[in-house]
Amino acid sequence: MAYFAAILHMERPELNAEFRQAHLDYLADLGEKGKVFKKGPFIDGSGGMVIYIAESFEEATQLAETDPYVEKGVRKLDLREWGI
């Protein structure tokens, strides 16, 4: 298992509230499956970060790209393997 930081840069703030619950539900489901280590917004409103737990960069990419915020273009994804 490895950790991957998904930095989610705010792209379309006008859509943030519309897709927020879907985003939170998605992460809650993955959390129950042991795929999310930590998550939270940036205090300055510029986006947020999710630390995924995955077997590979490919799996982490699939998890991150399936987030409703990313799918709907609300946030821009910057995914990196994270050393812990």
Wavefront OBJ file of the C-alpha trace (Angstrom):
o trace
v 0.000 0.000 0.000
v 1.088 3.532 -0.726
v -0.253 7.006 0.000
v -1.182 9.514 -2.692
v -1.943 13.198 -2.165
v -4.714 14.532 -4.365
v -4.454 18.301 -4.299
v -7.765 19.651 -5.533
v -7.362 23.205 -6.817
v -10.573 25.230 -6.992
v -11.502 25.791 -10.634
v -15.209 26.644 -10.615
v -16.245 27.994 -7.212
v -19.753 28.709 -8.492
v -20.308 24.908 -8.709
v -18.733 24.023 -5.372
v -21.929 23.988 -3.284
v -23.867 22.085 -5.956
v -21.482 19.099 -5.902
v -20.228 19.308 -2.295
v -22.522 16.600 -0.870
v -21.725 14.170 -3.705
v -18.008 14.787 -3.074
v -18.372 14.203 0.675
v -20.492 11.076 0.170
v -17.943 9.689 -2.294
v -15.090 10.211 0.175
v -17.119 8.772 3.071
v -17.748 5.606 1.055
v -14.058 5.277 0.197
v -13.160 5.953 3.831
v -15.316 3.014 4.929
v -13.403 0.873 2.421
v -10.047 1.965 3.858
v -9.065 4.024 0.809
v -8.883 7.494 2.432
v -6.243 8.346 5.034
v -7.076 12.049 5.589
v -9.041 14.775 3.842
v -9.961 18.406 4.233
v -10.308 21.857 2.701
v -7.651 24.539 2.543
v -8.509 27.373 4.913
v -8.021 30.012 2.204
v -10.782 28.492 0.025
v -8.419 27.577 -2.797
v -9.401 23.886 -2.746
v -8.530 20.931 -0.581
v -6.562 17.713 -0.289
v -7.350 14.017 -0.012
v -4.746 11.416 0.944
v -5.712 8.164 -0.753
v -4.427 4.716 0.167
v -3.907 2.613 -2.945
v -1.879 -0.244 -4.386
v -0.555 1.837 -7.295
v -0.523 5.257 -8.892
v -3.025 3.921 -11.431
v -5.486 2.926 -8.703
v -5.058 6.277 -6.951
v -5.656 8.059 -10.254
v -8.890 6.134 -10.775
v -10.058 6.942 -7.239
v -9.196 10.635 -7.555
v -10.642 11.084 -11.048
v -13.944 9.506 -9.966
v -14.480 12.186 -7.295
v -17.530 14.215 -8.381
v -15.587 17.451 -7.884
v -13.017 16.299 -10.450
v -15.529 14.692 -12.817
v -17.655 17.858 -12.941
v -14.684 20.213 -13.338
v -15.199 21.928 -9.989
v -11.643 21.110 -8.949
v -8.433 20.492 -10.910
v -6.547 17.387 -9.797
v -2.828 17.357 -8.975
v -1.983 13.801 -7.820
v 1.367 12.850 -6.286
v 2.719 9.881 -4.361
v 3.206 10.931 -0.748
v 5.907 9.629 1.585
v 4.817 9.041 5.140
l 1 2 3 4 5 6 7 8 9 10 11 12 13 14 15 16 17 18 19 20 21 22 23 24 25 26 27 28 29 30 31 32 33 34 35 36 37 38 39 40 41 42 43 44 45 46 47 48 49 50 51 52 53 54 55 56 57 58 59 60 61 62 63 64 65 66 67 68 69 70 71 72 73 74 75 76 77 78 79 80 81 82 83 84
